[in-house]
Amino acid sequence: LQILNGIHQYVAENQGQLPAEVSGLTADARLMFNSGNFPNLCGQLMTNYLPALPTDPSLNTSNITSCTGTWSTGYEISRDSANRITVLAPTTDNAASISATR
């Protein structure tokens, strides 16, 4: 939810424009939020909208506080054809589906 909130705060302060890496997603494609797939989104969200990027608890790692080097949140991001953004936790207990969409 923090990542989704951060993206929408970015949109609110940028005349309704999604971050380029998010708007460039193929509709309904899910990509892991990591340094390979979203090299610029980390810097666009930290520290203006988030003090750190949260990581999926299944990773057993600390929140991400630096956008340099290789990093992964463990969460996936998708955009649908109506530009609604979904953040998903692909690794959950009991194979439960956990996501938030706006």
C-alpha positions in Angstrom: 0.0 0.0 0.0 2.9 2.4 0.7 4.2 1.9 -2.8 0.8 2.5 -4.3 0.3 5.6 -2.2 3.7 6.9 -3.3 2.9 6.5 -7.0 -0.4 8.3 -6.5 1.3 11.1 -4.6 3.7 11.4 -7.6 0.7 11.6 -10.0 -1.0 14.3 -7.9 2.2 16.5 -8.0 2.9 15.9 -11.7 -0.3 17.0 -13.4 -1.9 13.6 -13.4 1.1 11.9 -15.2 2.2 8.5 -14.1 5.9 7.9 -13.7 7.2 7.0 -17.2 8.3 3.5 -16.2 4.7 2.8 -14.9 2.9 4.4 -17.8 5.2 2.4 -20.2 4.0 -0.9 -18.8 2.0 -3.1 -21.2 -1.5 -3.2 -19.9 -2.1 -6.0 -17.4 1.6 -7.1 -17.4 3.0 -7.7 -14.0 6.7 -6.8 -13.3 8.7 -7.2 -10.2 9.5 -3.8 -8.6 13.3 -4.0 -8.7 16.3 -2.2 -10.0 16.2 -4.0 -13.4 12.6 -3.3 -14.2 12.1 0.1 -12.6 15.6 1.7 -12.4 14.2 5.3 -12.0 11.0 4.7 -10.0 12.9 4.2 -6.8 14.5 7.7 -7.0 11.2 9.2 -8.1 9.4 7.9 -5.0 12.2 8.2 -2.4 12.5 10.6 -0.5 9.8 12.9 -1.8 6.9 10.5 -1.1 8.4 7.5 0.8 11.3 7.5 3.3 12.2 4.0 2.1 10.8 1.4 -0.2 9.1 -1.4 1.8 10.1 -4.9 1.0 7.9 -8.0 1.1 8.3 -9.7 4.5 9.0 -13.0 2.8 12.4 -11.6 1.6 13.6 -11.1 5.2 15.4 -7.9 4.3 15.3 -4.4 5.5 13.4 -1.7 3.6 15.3 -0.1 0.7 16.9 3.2 1.6 19.2 3.6 -1.4 18.4 3.4 -5.1 22.0 2.5 -6.1 23.1 -1.0 -6.8 20.8 -4.0 -7.1 17.6 -4.1 -5.1 14.2 -5.7 -5.1 11.0 -5.0 -3.1 9.5 -8.4 -3.7 6.3 -6.7 -4.9 5.0 -6.6 -8.5 3.5 -3.6 -10.2 0.9 -3.6 -13.0 -1.1 -1.1 -14.9 -4.5 -1.8 -16.6 -5.9 -0.2 -19.7 -7.7 2.4 -17.6 -4.3 3.4 -15.9 -5.3 1.9 -12.6 -2.2 0.7 -10.8 -2.0 -2.5 -8.8 0.7 -3.5 -6.4 0.8 -7.2 -5.7 2.6 -9.5 -3.2 3.3 -12.6 -5.3 4.8 -14.6 -2.4 2.3 -15.1 0.3 1.3 -17.8 2.9 -1.2 -20.3 1.7 -1.0 -19.0 -1.8 -3.4 -16.1 -0.9 -3.7 -13.3 -3.4 -2.8 -9.9 -1.8 -3.0 -6.8 -3.9 -4.2 -3.2 -3.8 -5.5 -1.3 -6.8 -6.2 2.4 -7.5 
